[in-house]
Amino acid sequence: MEMNNRDEMEVNLEILRKENQEIKLLLEQERTLRNNLEIEGAEKKEATLKAYTEHAAELLKHNVKVKAQKIEHNVLRVNNEDLNMKYGMLQRTHKKVEAEMAALRKANQELKQLKEPCVEEKSVEMASLRERNQELQLQKESYVEEKSVEIAALRERNQELKQLKERCVEKKSVEIAALLERNQELKQLKEHCVEEVAALLKENQTLKQEKERSVEEKVDKDKQTTGRTLC
């Protein structure tokens, strides 16, 4: 198709070249005629030149009009062929798109048919999960209530133990105070006993010394008695 259009354009260009050549020949003839008219009289020259110029202008105008019509015709024909080709391509593309759309509709229908049992299955599963969630929620509430009771009992027991501890601490404080007081008394008694023991030891030492002197005196006395007896 493109080769035929190109060949036709070449033919049209060749026609235009020939017409251009003819116009050049006419212009050359006009120049020659002008030169010849310069030799002839001015009036004849002017009339002939005017008639020739009008004829050349009419011929040039006609040639230009014919050339423009041919070019326009060729352009319209080429555009028409191009539009026909594009329309054919568009029809083929449209058919291809229609085929793809039909395939997509079919695939969509198949997916929809696959989706329906899946949605139904998921609905059953969701209902089961909601039921299980409700059961767990009830168990949680029961557990929380049970733990709340246990925590309340533990707080009460803790309060009792705290009060018992306070009483024990108070009692132990009294006992410790009594023990400290008793310890102080025993300490003072011990100090008094130590003083008494020291006094007794001192007295014992004194008695011991007196006993030793008595023994010595007795020995001396016995010695004197024995000496008299021997005499």
CORQUIFEN-V676254 format. One record per pair of residues at least 24 apart in sequence whose ideal C-beta (glycine too) atoms are under 8 Angstrom apart, sorted by the first residue. I is the first residue (numbers start at 0). GAP is how many residues later the second one is. D is the distance in Angstrom with one decimal. If there is no record, write none. Layout:
i=[I & I]
gap=[GAP & GAP]
d=[D & D]
This chain:
i=[0 & 0 & 4 & 4 & 7 & 8 & 8 & 11 & 11 & 11 & 14 & 15 & 18 & 18 & 21 & 22 & 22 & 25 & 25 & 25 & 26 & 29]
gap=[80 & 84 & 73 & 76 & 66 & 65 & 69 & 58 & 59 & 62 & 55 & 51 & 44 & 48 & 41 & 37 & 40 & 30 & 33 & 34 & 29 & 26]
d=[6.7 & 6.6 & 5.5 & 6.9 & 6.7 & 7.0 & 8.0 & 6.3 & 7.0 & 5.5 & 7.1 & 6.1 & 5.5 & 6.2 & 7.6 & 6.3 & 6.6 & 5.5 & 6.7 & 7.7 & 7.7 & 6.0]
